[in-house]
Amino acid sequence: MTSRKRTSAQPDASVEFVSGTAEETHAFGERLGRLLQAGDVLALSGELGSGKTTLIQGIARGLGRDPTTIKSPTFVLLREYPGAVPLIHIDGYRLDGAAAVSWLDLDLIFSPHKITLIEWAERFAGVLPDHHVDVRLSHVSANRRRISLIRSSARAGEILAYLSGSAS
């Protein structure tokens, strides 16, 4: 996996990683998962097939869970995985924007006692907590994916600082 820290006017405003395989995406997710704590919300966006679920499986491994049990909740919308810190996995693909999201139990989804991972997070615009971490995935080529973490909060800044240091 290649990594590259982007420069901007704000230090550590974003960090990019380019993954060439599902295994590399899992490994990056595992590193990211080890950093997560109760109350964290990761807002993942990216087109179909960009690696969102694959990244979440790696995050689950980093949280001490079996990644093979993590399935995309596209048709059920939400899955909760038990553990010392429960994991909420949401797929907003079938939701039609924030109006459709508003009927969900946002107190459950954004609980300070759980970790929440949201695929298709752009559907949650306007309801995401201020402390969320933006994660954007995109195709570089048929097999390569770009994973960008964007500094959107102080908590995101902490995660970016760690990943920048461990990525070099």
Residue, then its C-alpha position, 0 to 999 in steps of 0.5 A: m500500500t502506498s501512502r501520501k500525506r496531502t499538503s494544505a493550508q491546515p496541517d494534517a488536513s487530509v491523509e491519502f492512502v492508495s491500496g492495490t488489493a483487498e488485503e491492503t485495504h483490510a490492513f489499513g482498516e485494521r490500523l484505523g480500527r485500533l484507533l477507534q473508541a466509543g462515540d466515534v463516527l466514521a462517515l464513508s463515501g464513495e461510488l459502488g465498488s470503491g471498497k467501503t465494506t472491505l475497509i469496514q471489515g478491516i476496521a472490525r478486525g482492528l476492533g478485535r472482531d471476525p471480519t468475515t462476520i461483517k456483511s454490508p447491510t444494504f437491504v437491512l440498513l443497519r447491523e449492530y455487532p456486540g462487543a466491549v464497544p458495540l459496532i453499528h454498521i449502516d448502509g445508507y444506499r437505499l435512503d433518499g437523503a437526510a429526510a429519510v434518515s430523520w426517521l432513524d433512531l439517531d440516539l442509537i446510531f450516534s451513541p457515545h457508547k458505540i462506534t458507528l460506521i456509515e456507508w453512503a454517508e452523503r445521505f446523512a448530510g446535516v445529521l452527522p455529529d460534528h465530531h465525525v471522521d470523513v472517509r472518502l474512497s475512490h477508484v484509481s484503476a481497476n484494482r487500486r483504490r484511494i482512501s482519503l481521510i479528511r480532517s473534519s473535527a478535532r477527533a479526526g485530526e487525532i486520527l490523521a496525526y497518528l496515521s500520518g506518523s505510522a504511514s511514513 
